[in-house]
Amino acid sequence: MLFNSYIYIFYFLPISFVAYFFLNSRRLVLPAKCWLVFCSLFFYGYWNVRFLPLILSSILFNYAIGTILTKITAQKNLFSRKSVLYFGVACNLLLLVYFKYADFFISNLIFVTGLQFTFLKVALPLGISFYTFTQIAYLVDCYRSEVKECDLLNYGLFVTYFPHLIAGPILHHKDLIPQFNRIQNKVLNHRNIATGLYIFSIGLFKKVIIADTFSVWANNGFDHSVTLTFFNAWITALSYSFQLYFDFSGYIDMAIGSSLLFNINLPINFYSPYKAQNIQDFWRRWHITLSKFLRDYLYIPLGGNQRGELRIYFNLLLTFLLGGLWHGASWTFIFWGAFHGFAMVVHRLWVKANIKMSRMLAWFLTFNFVNMTWIFFRAKSWSDAGKVLRGMLGLNEISFLPTFASGLPFLNRFVAQFKDIEDLKKKMLFLILFGAVIFLAKNSVELQRDFKPNWKNAVFCLLLMAIGIISLTKVSEFIYFNF
């Protein structure tokens, strides 16, 4: 089920909300939790019910492994706690590899060996990357004795809670379940309801009006154009950068807003990443919970910063390579991850050399690096990526509007041409406008922090919600649903 759909906004969310607080008002706390788990499973199964047994089996398996980890001691059992942890993590990763990477490995095996193998053509279950990582984090927390209680209903709610189930944020058990157990969270909180609707309306507007507008231009450039001129290539790349920004930011806002209705605070997962002035700062702002997961459960166990400079560089590169692979079964994703890993190494060397750079130049370089590497993140093939890059580098035609012909005639000696460019002015104005929004306006975290329930914000919320709902004319998935 999509957040940006009539069934979610007018049926699923109101019914889930009213029934949950009605049960709690009658002190039926256990049925209220069961109801929320049922709603979350319905939310997940609405897309494709045949994947429900998979997520339920995953929940039961990881709950059992977590229970073993919290109960056993190394001295009195046949298996050590570490071996149980390795077994649990390995099973989770094997499940992810089978559904997400099997055909990718087969295609590479065919390429390397020249032999013929049959592709499995396994459908990718929605949200499997997120609920797998969430449960791996849970098993590690159990191993570290950071989980104090292990109740199946609470665990099922922790994994399936619908605002975060499909595209994050990646949660820890200790961050979510204690909130459901607080007595004050079982009664209606009018401020949380107002804040939640306010943040949800902002997210809906970001997704439906802004991100989906940019998606048309990005899709046209990446998927439909044979070649791209200089300006059209830059418009294509920037359109995807802004589409991804507002799509992911919009999803996070709608997830946070939906959750606030139930008095549950989800962790910050997005904090103005395009304002970053270096690549490390970017990853502290973009998909924050994934960055923390990779740091805590991959980078630090590899040795982190503790085993010399060369080992640090290796750890950084491997972490980002695997981070790229996590996003998708394609060499373009791996290449994208390698670029960012290499950039992290360069940043570390730069800081170590104590070289100073102006804030504006640092931002300019960081943003353009991120913008150009998103090309590999979006491209369906190497040829698509090459097409956009060639255009951005001016290796194809550079077309200027005819009004510039008299002032810049010398450009005719190069690859420049002067002719009418369809919608160029409109697109560039749109890009500049929403670029300014990113850098000048408050982000959703700041808006939530400063929110006050008053008529001004109520009108603003209703206006955004109305525009968003009126614009729900087609199915439009969130980009991170694909990961």
N, C-alpha and C positions, 0 to 999 in steps of 0.2 A: 504494500500500500504506500502511496506517495503522500508526503505532507501537503504537497501542492495539488490536492484533488478535492472535489466536492464531497466524496464519501468520507474522507478524513475530517474535513473541516466541519461539515454539517451533521454527520452521523457518528463516526467512530469516536472522535475526541469528546464531544458532549456526553454521549451515552457512557463512555468509560469513566469520565469525570463525575457525573451525577451519581452513578451506581456505587462508585468507590467511596465517596463521602457519605452517601446514605447508609451503607453498611457500617462504616466507622461510627456514624452518629448513633447507631443502635448497638455500639460496642461489639460488633461482629468483626473483630480485627482479623482473625484467621480467614473467614470468608472474603474479606476485603482484599487481602493479599492474593488469595486464590483467584479472585475476579481479575486482578491486575495481571497475573500470570496468564490467565485465559485470554484476556484482551491482547496481550503482547504476542501470544502464539497465533491468535487470529490475524493480527496485524502482519505477522511474518508469513503465515500460510496463505493470506489473501492473494499474494503474488503467484505462488506456486505451491499448492498444498503437498505435493509429493516430496518436498524437502523437509517437511515437519519431522518425520521419523529420524532424519539425519541429525538435526539439531537436538532433538530429545535424547537420542542415543549418546551424542557428544556430552550433553549435560549429565546424564547418569554416569557415564564412564569417568568424567573428570571429578564429579562429586565423590565417587568411590575412591579414586586415587587420592583426592584431597583428604578424605576421612582416614585413609591408611597413613598418610604422612603425618597427620595430627595425633594419631594414636600410638604408632609403633615407636620402639626405641631400638637402636642398632644392636644393643647387647642381647636382646631377648627374642630376636626374630631372624628367620632364615635370610631375608633380604635386608640390606641396609636401606636407610631412608634415601640416600643419594641414588641408589639403583632404582628405587621406586619412582623417584622424580624423573630420572632419565627415561625410564619406560613410558611414563605419562606424557612427557614432552615429545618423545619420539613418535608416539601414536598420534598425537595432535598434528605434528608436522607431516607424517605420512598421509593423514587424511587430507591435509591441505595440498600436498604434492600431487596426490592422485587426482583430485578434482580440478586443480588450477594449473598444474604444470606437466601432466602426463603427456599430452600431445605435443607440447613444446620440446620435451626431452626426446620424444620419438622423432620429430622432424629434424632435430639436430643429429640424432643417431643415423638417420637416413642420409643426411648430407655428408657426414664424416665417413661412413662405411660404404655408402652406395648400395646398401641392401634395402630390400623392401619390407616395411612393417605396416601393419594395419593401425590406423589411428583409432583411438578409443572414442573420440567425439563425446566426451562427458560434459554435460551441462554444468556450468558453474553455479553452485548454490548461492543465493543472495546473502551477502554479509559474512561469508565463511571466513574471510581473512580477519575480520574484526572479532567475531566471537571466538575464533581459535586463539588469537593473541590475548584476548581477555582471560580466557581459561588457562593459558600457559602462565600468565602473570599470577593467577590465583594459585596454581600448583606451586610456583616458586615461593609465594607468600606463605603457603602452608608449610613448606620445607623450612622456611626461615622462622617459623613459629609466630608469624604475624597475624594469623587468623585465630581468633579466640573462640568462636563458635562455628559449628558447621551443620546447619539445618538445611534439609533438602528443599523446602519451600523457599526459604530465603535465598538459597543458592540459585534456584531456578529463576526467581525474580531478578536477581543480580545479573544473570546472563541475558535474559529475554526482555528486560525492561525496554519497551518499544522506542522511546526517544533516542536511545543510543545503539540499538541492536544492529542496524544495517550498515551504518557508516560512522560509528563512533560518537563521542570520544571513547577511547579505550579506558576502561575503569578498573579500579581496584575494589575488592570486596569491602574493605574498611571505609571506602569513600561513599558507598551507596547504602548498604544495608542498615547501618546505624541511623541513617536519616529516616528510613521506613519504621524504625522501632521507637522513634521519639514520639511521645504522647502529643506534643503540641503540633506535630505534623499531620495528625489524623483529623484535624478540624479545619474548616475553611479559613483561609487567610486571604482577606480581600486585597491586601497590598500585593501579595504574590500573584493573585489572579490578574490584577491590573497590569503588573509588570510583565507577566508572562504573555498576555495578549498583546501588549505593546511591542515586546521583542519579537514575538511571532509575526506580527504584521510587517515589521521591518524586514525580517527574513523572507517572507512571502514576496514582498515587493522586489527585493534583491534578485530572487530566483526568477520570477515570472516576467518582470519588466526589464531588468537590466541583463542578467545572465543569458536569458533566452534570446534577447535581441542580439547580443554579441555572438551567440552560437551560430546564427544564420550566416554572419560574415566569416567566422572562422571555418565553418563547414564548407562554405563555398570555395574558400581559398585552399584548404587542405584536400578536400575530396572531389571537387568538381572542376577546378581550373587546371588546364594543361600546363601553362606557364604563368608566372606572376611578374608583373613589372615591379619596379623598386617600391613605389608607394603602396601598391596593393599587397605586396609581400609584408611590408611593415604593418599595414592595417590588419592583415591576417594574423600575424604573430601577436600583436597587441590585443586584438579582439579575443584570441584564445586566452591570453594572460588575464584579461579582465573578466572573461566568461568564467574561467576556473576560480578566480578570486571571489566573484559575487555568488557563484553557484555553491561553493564550499562554505563561504561565510553565511550565505542564506540558509543552507541546511543546518549549520551549527546554531544559528539564531532560532530557527523553528524548533530544533531539538531542545534547546535551553528553555524557550518559551513554553513549549508543551509540558516540560518537566516541572516548571515552576507552578503550573496549575495544581500539581499534586504535592506542592511544598518540598520538592526535591531539587537541590542545586547540583547541576552537572559541572565538572571542572572546565576551566577556560581552555579552549582548544584552538583559538584563532585570535591573534592580537596584532592587527595592522602589519602584516609581514612585508608589504611593499614599502614600508617606511624604514626598513632595515638598512644599515650603513655598512654591513659586512655579511658574509655568508653564514657565519656562526650565529649572528643576531637574527638572520632570516629564519634559521631552523629553531630558534627559540620562540618564534612567533607563529610559524606555519605548522599546522597539525601537531600541536604541542604534546598531546598525549602519546602520539606515535614516536615523536623524537625522544621523549622520556623513556618509552619502552625500549627502543633500540639502544639508548645509552645504558639503562639499568640492567637489561637482560642480554645484551650482546657486547657492546663496547667495553663496559667495565669487566665482565667475566673474561674477555679476551686479554685483559691486562690494563686497559684504560691508559692512564698517563704514568703508570708506575714502572715501566720496563724499558726506558730509554727512548730517544727520539725516533729512531728507525722503526721500533715496534709501535710507537704511537701513530706514525704515518700509515703503517700497515693496518693497524686497527681501524683507523678512520676510513681508509679506502675500502676495506672489507665490509665495514658496517654500512656504508652508503651503497656499495654494490648490492648487498642483500636487501637493503631498503628499497632500491630500485626494482629488484626482482619481486619483492613483496607486492609492488603496485601492479605488476602484470607479467604474464609469461611471454616476453618478447625481448629481443636483443636491444631494441630501442629504449626500453625501460632500464635495462642494465647499463647501457651507455649513458643515459641520463643520470643514474646513480653514480657512475664512475666520474662524470664531470663534477658533480657536487662533492664527491670525496676528494678529488684532486684540488678543488677550490678550497676545501677545508684545510688541506695540507699547505697550500700557498698562503692562506690567511695566517696559519700558525707560524710559518716562516717569516711572514711580514711583521707580525707582532713581535716575534723574537728579535728581529733586526731593528725594532723600534723606529720604523719609518713612519713619518707623519703624513697625513693626507687631509685635505679640506673635507668638511662634512658633505658638501654638495657633490664633490667629485666622488667621494666614497659611495654615496647613495646612487649616483648615476651609473657607476661601474657595477654595483651590486644588482640594481634593477635590470640593467641590460643583460647581464650574465644570466639572471633568472629567466628573463623574457626569452632569450635565445635558446636556453636549454629546455624550456617548456615545449619547444618545437619537437624534440625527440620524444617527449612525454605524450604528445598529442598524435604525432604522425603514425599512420597505420603501416608504413613501410619506409625503408631507407630512401626510396625515390621521392616520396612525399616530403620527407624532411629536407632532402637536397633541393627540391623545387623551391621551397620557401626560403632556404638559406641563400640560394643563388640570387633570388630576387632581392633579398635584403642587402646583399653585398653589391648590388648594382650590376650584376653580370648579365641580366636581361635588359629589356628596354626600361628607360627612365622617362616617364611621361609627366610633363608639366602642363598646367592649364595654359590656354592660349594667351591669357593676359600677361604672362611672364615673357612672351616671345620677344617683345621689343627691348626689354631690359637685359635679357640673357641670351643674346644670339650666338655667342661663342659655344654654348652647350651643344649646338647642332654638330660640332666636330666630333663629339663623343657618341654615346648611345642614347642621348636625350632626344625626345620628340615633344612637340607642342600640339596637344589636341585635347578635345573635351574628354573628361574622365567621369564616367557615370557615378553619381552619388559620392564623389570623392570629398567634396566640401562637407556634406552631411556627415559622412563617416568620421572624418578627421575632427569635426566639431564635437561629435558624440564622444569620441575617444578622449579628447582634451577635457571635456566637461566631467566625465566620470573618473578620469585620472585625477582631476582636482578634488572630486568628492573623496577619493581614497586618501589623499594626503592632507586635506584641510578639515574634513568633517570628523566628529568624534566617532570612534568605533562603538560596536554594540556593547562591549564590556563597560566602556565609559558611560554610555547612555543608560545602561541598566543601573549602574552605580549612582548616577545623578537623577534617576527618574523620580518624579513626584506625581501622585494621582491628582490631576487637576483637569479643568475643561480643555485647556490648550492641548495637552497630551492626549486627551480622549478624542478630540476632533482629528488630531494628526493620525492617531491609531486607526480610527474608523475610515479615514480617507485612504490610507495605504491599504487597509484590508479590502475596502470596496474596489479599488483599482486592481488589486491582485486577483480577487475573486472574479471580477468581470473578465479578466484576461485569461482565465483558465479554459482556453478553447481547445487545447490539445494536450496529449500525454507528453510529459517532459521529465525524464528521469534525471536524478542528480548524478554528476560525473563520478563521484566516489562510490556509487552503487556498483560500478564495474570492477572494483578492487576487492 
